[in-house]
């Protein structure tokens, strides 16, 4: 018979990201540059 995995509570109701995750996303968004030339978009990351 198939084992039911849905009985366990997998995640808490308060799922908050780590500070490192937030910092990574902010740094990525600051480094990302999108340049539109004609009909094309060029994405560059300045590291």
Secondary structure, DSSP 8 states (H G I E B T S, - for coil): -----TTS--S-S-----HHHHHHHHHHHHHEEEEEETTEEEEEE--
